[in-house]
Amino acid sequence: MATAIRDAKLLDTKPHEFDVEDIEYLRHGEQPLLARVFRPHGEGPFPTLVEVHGGAWCMSDRTTERLRHQAMATHGIVSIALDFRSGDHDPYPASVADINYAVRWAKLNARALKSRPDLIGLSGQSSGGQLAMLVAMRPHDPRYADLPLPAGSPAHDATVRCVVMSWPVINPFSRYRLAKRELAGPNPP
């Protein structure tokens, strides 16, 4: 594990230029699911975060947190912002299965992403934090891992190096404290 950290470009402090590309990572019938990939310039390998947007399990998409993804890319992190099936159209566990697949897809495509499979993590905000943690806690759960990678692909699981959660719904006390701070702020909701 120490080798993986030492070999990654984690401590490069100069800002990186980056490219942004929408890639179809998965398809359900006629419905393509896109990943917006923010890829730093340079050789890498770069750490990578598969980003799960929030939005009450049924709002938002891969374009919602653009500034967050740009900040990560300028600091040498590949950021993969996902579209995934949402709870208002496709009930649980559809979104978790899509995210599990996206982690495995990122590992399969790590070289093209300028990363390595052992440098892939998950990130999510609010409901996305809960979805990211579900994937991380149960990377082999058959309900989540049943979407196969393309035929002939090497096997990859959805185990990740880290999970970054921002105000996840699985931490109600933290969300309560955030709401209290917002109410006490200069522009309460």
Secondary structure, DSSP 8 states (H G I E B T S, - for coil): -HHHHHHS--S--S---EEEEEEEEEEETTEEEEEEEEEESSS----EEEEE--STTTS--TTTTHHHHHHHHHTT-EEEEE----TTTS-TTHHHHHHHHHHHHHHHTTTTTTS-GGGEEEEEETHHHHHHHHHHH-TT-TTTS-S--STT--------S-EEEES-TT-HHHHHHHHHHHHHSSS--
